[in-house]
Amino acid sequence: LCRHMERYGVKVTPANVLVTSGSQQALDLIGKLMINSGDRILTEAPTYLGALQAWSGYRARYLTVPLDDEGLQTDLLEAQLRSGPKFLYILPNFHNPGGTTLPLERRRRLVELASHYGTPILEDDPYGQLRYEGDHLPTLVEIDAEFNGAAAAEHPFRGGVMYLGTLSKTLAPGLRIGWVVAPEAVIFRLVQMKQGADLHTSTFGQMVAYEVAKDGFLDR
């Protein structure tokens, strides 16, 4: 997974990565760690139903910014950021359910605004590997490192973006292997919470995924 992230120009150490039982579990653990009752989460409208299911149990409230044909309308974002959301939840690639992919200019504007207001971004990227045409667009993590300069580029997961990935869309839905990449201190706390949930993600499932992916499945 570290090599996979480096393909996108992002340096990651194992201390920045937690393997989860699908990215849905990552959503739940992040909610458990970050959301207090009444906290406001900023999402696209519409957004992924599974995220709302994961966080509503923690009594989150939602601020929304609508999509258009190119995704999140970043020109409407700042007004909601002024309300002080706990974090932004963004699906930049092949949005579920909107089907949009956020253009590079809007990605940069999103990161710029989030950085200005000190609001973390949770980048959910289950579909990024399913591109069949056109050029790869940089992740929000990459753009955040670029925006915040050399120090962030060297240690991007000390910055303001957390990243979720999964094999359930690219390998098999029933193989519940996901991952969250975040600052080391955040991963440390998520590990503690995961231990209370299921101790660890299926070792057998991880071995199967490794055998399939070790020769470049994720890159091809």
C-alpha positions as CSV (number, residue, x, y, z in Angstrom):
1,L,0.0,0.0,0.0
2,C,2.9,2.4,0.7
3,R,4.3,1.6,-2.8
4,H,0.8,2.1,-4.3
5,M,0.5,5.6,-2.7
6,E,4.0,6.5,-3.9
7,R,2.9,5.9,-7.4
8,Y,0.8,9.0,-6.9
9,G,3.9,10.9,-5.7
10,V,2.9,10.6,-2.0
11,K,5.5,9.4,0.5
12,V,3.9,7.1,3.1
13,T,5.3,4.9,5.9
14,P,3.6,1.9,7.5
15,A,3.0,4.1,10.5
16,N,0.6,6.2,8.4
17,V,-1.5,3.2,7.2
18,L,-4.3,1.1,8.9
19,V,-5.8,-1.8,7.1
20,T,-9.5,-2.0,7.7
21,S,-12.3,-4.4,7.1
22,G,-13.4,-2.5,4.0
23,S,-13.4,1.3,3.8
24,Q,-16.8,1.3,5.4
25,Q,-15.1,0.3,8.7
26,A,-12.7,3.1,8.2
27,L,-15.6,5.6,7.9
28,D,-17.0,4.2,11.2
29,L,-13.7,4.4,13.0
30,I,-13.1,7.9,11.9
31,G,-16.6,8.9,13.1
32,K,-15.9,7.3,16.4
33,L,-12.6,9.2,16.8
34,M,-13.6,12.6,15.4
35,I,-17.3,13.2,15.8
36,N,-18.9,14.5,19.0
37,S,-22.7,14.8,19.2
38,G,-23.8,17.8,17.2
39,D,-20.6,18.3,15.2
40,R,-21.1,19.5,11.7
41,I,-19.6,17.5,8.8
42,L,-19.4,19.2,5.4
43,T,-20.3,16.9,2.5
44,E,-21.2,17.1,-1.1
45,A,-24.9,17.0,-2.0
46,P,-25.7,14.2,-2.7
47,T,-23.1,12.1,-1.0
48,Y,-22.3,8.5,-0.3
49,L,-25.1,7.0,1.8
50,G,-22.8,4.6,3.7
51,A,-20.9,7.6,5.2
52,L,-24.1,9.1,6.5
53,Q,-25.1,5.7,8.0
54,A,-21.7,5.4,9.6
55,W,-21.8,8.9,11.2
56,S,-25.4,9.5,12.0
57,G,-25.0,7.0,14.9
58,Y,-22.6,9.5,16.5
59,R,-25.3,12.3,16.1
60,A,-23.4,14.2,13.4
61,R,-25.1,17.1,11.7
62,Y,-24.4,17.9,8.0
63,L,-23.5,21.0,6.0
64,T,-23.8,20.5,2.3
65,V,-22.5,22.0,-1.0
66,P,-24.3,20.9,-4.2
67,L,-22.7,19.1,-7.2
68,D,-23.0,20.3,-10.8
69,D,-21.8,18.4,-13.9
70,E,-18.2,18.8,-12.7
71,G,-18.6,17.9,-9.1
72,L,-18.4,20.0,-5.9
73,Q,-19.2,23.6,-6.6
74,T,-16.2,25.1,-5.0
75,D,-17.5,28.7,-5.5
76,L,-20.2,27.8,-2.9
77,L,-17.8,26.2,-0.5
78,E,-16.4,29.1,1.5
79,A,-19.7,30.1,3.0
80,Q,-20.1,26.7,4.6
81,L,-16.5,26.6,5.7
82,R,-17.1,29.7,7.7
83,S,-19.6,27.7,9.8
84,G,-16.7,25.7,11.2
85,P,-17.3,22.0,10.1
86,K,-15.3,19.3,11.9
87,F,-14.0,18.0,8.5
88,L,-14.9,17.8,4.8
89,Y,-15.9,14.4,3.3
90,I,-15.1,14.4,-0.5
91,L,-15.3,11.8,-3.2
92,P,-13.3,13.4,-6.0
93,N,-13.2,10.5,-8.5
94,F,-16.3,9.0,-10.1
95,H,-18.5,10.2,-7.4
96,N,-21.1,7.9,-5.7
97,P,-23.9,8.7,-6.5
98,G,-23.2,11.7,-8.6
99,G,-20.9,10.1,-11.1
100,T,-18.7,13.3,-11.4
101,T,-15.0,13.7,-11.3
102,L,-13.7,16.9,-9.8
103,P,-11.5,18.9,-12.2
104,L,-7.9,19.8,-11.2
105,E,-8.7,23.5,-10.8
106,R,-11.5,22.8,-8.4
107,R,-9.3,20.3,-6.5
108,R,-6.7,23.0,-5.9
109,R,-9.4,25.5,-4.9
110,L,-10.8,23.0,-2.4
111,V,-7.5,22.3,-0.8
112,E,-6.7,26.0,-0.7
113,L,-9.9,26.9,1.1
114,A,-9.7,24.0,3.5
115,S,-6.2,24.9,4.4
116,H,-7.1,28.5,4.9
117,Y,-9.9,27.6,7.3
118,G,-7.9,24.8,9.0
119,T,-10.5,22.2,8.2
120,P,-9.3,18.6,7.6
121,I,-10.3,16.8,4.4
122,L,-11.4,13.1,4.3
123,E,-10.7,12.0,0.7
124,D,-12.6,8.8,-0.1
125,D,-11.3,7.2,-3.3
126,P,-12.8,3.8,-3.9
127,Y,-13.1,4.3,-7.6
128,G,-10.0,6.0,-8.7
129,Q,-8.4,2.8,-10.1
130,L,-11.4,2.3,-12.4
131,R,-10.4,5.0,-14.9
132,Y,-10.4,3.6,-18.4
133,E,-9.7,6.8,-20.4
134,G,-8.2,10.2,-19.8
135,D,-5.4,11.2,-17.5
136,H,-5.0,10.5,-13.8
137,L,-5.8,13.5,-11.7
138,P,-3.7,14.2,-8.6
139,T,-5.2,13.2,-5.3
140,L,-6.1,15.8,-2.7
141,V,-3.2,14.5,-0.6
142,E,-0.8,15.4,-3.4
143,I,-2.3,18.8,-3.9
144,D,-2.2,19.5,-0.2
145,A,1.5,18.6,-0.1
146,E,2.1,20.9,-3.1
147,F,0.1,23.7,-1.6
148,N,1.8,23.6,1.8
149,G,5.3,23.4,0.5
150,A,8.4,21.3,0.9
151,A,7.8,20.2,4.5
152,A,4.3,18.8,3.7
153,A,5.7,17.1,0.5
154,E,8.2,15.3,2.6
155,H,5.7,14.3,5.3
156,P,2.3,14.7,3.6
157,F,0.3,12.9,6.2
158,R,1.2,15.4,8.8
159,G,-1.0,17.7,6.8
160,G,-4.7,18.2,6.5
161,V,-5.9,15.3,4.3
162,M,-6.7,11.8,5.3
163,Y,-7.2,9.2,2.5
164,L,-9.4,6.1,2.2
165,G,-9.0,3.3,-0.3
166,T,-10.5,-0.1,-0.8
167,L,-10.2,-3.3,-2.9
168,S,-13.9,-4.0,-2.9
169,K,-14.4,-2.1,-6.1
170,T,-11.3,-3.2,-8.0
171,L,-10.9,-6.8,-6.8
172,A,-14.0,-8.3,-5.2
173,P,-16.8,-6.8,-3.2
174,G,-16.8,-9.6,-0.7
175,L,-13.0,-9.2,0.0
176,R,-13.3,-6.6,2.8
177,I,-9.9,-5.0,2.5
178,G,-9.7,-1.2,2.9
179,W,-7.2,1.2,4.2
180,V,-7.0,4.6,5.8
181,V,-3.8,6.8,5.4
182,A,-3.5,9.6,7.9
183,P,-1.0,11.3,10.3
184,E,0.7,8.8,12.6
185,A,-1.0,10.2,15.7
186,V,-4.4,9.6,14.1
187,I,-3.6,6.1,13.0
188,F,-2.4,5.3,16.6
189,R,-5.9,6.2,17.9
190,L,-7.7,4.4,15.1
191,V,-5.7,1.3,15.8
192,Q,-6.9,1.4,19.5
193,M,-10.5,1.7,18.3
194,K,-10.2,-1.1,15.7
195,Q,-8.8,-3.4,18.4
196,G,-12.1,-2.9,20.3
197,A,-14.1,-3.6,17.2
198,D,-12.5,-6.7,15.6
199,L,-8.9,-6.9,16.8
200,H,-7.6,-7.0,13.2
201,T,-8.7,-7.3,9.6
202,S,-8.9,-10.9,8.3
203,T,-5.3,-12.2,7.9
204,F,-6.5,-14.7,5.3
205,G,-8.2,-12.0,3.3
206,Q,-5.1,-9.9,3.4
207,M,-3.0,-12.8,2.2
208,V,-5.3,-13.4,-0.7
209,A,-5.2,-9.7,-1.6
210,Y,-1.4,-9.7,-1.4
211,E,-1.0,-12.6,-3.7
212,V,-3.2,-10.9,-6.3
213,A,-1.6,-7.5,-5.9
214,K,2.1,-8.1,-5.3
215,D,3.1,-8.2,-9.0
216,G,1.4,-4.9,-9.8
217,F,-2.4,-5.5,-9.8
218,L,-3.0,-2.1,-8.3
219,D,-0.8,-0.4,-10.8
220,R,-2.2,-2.1,-13.9
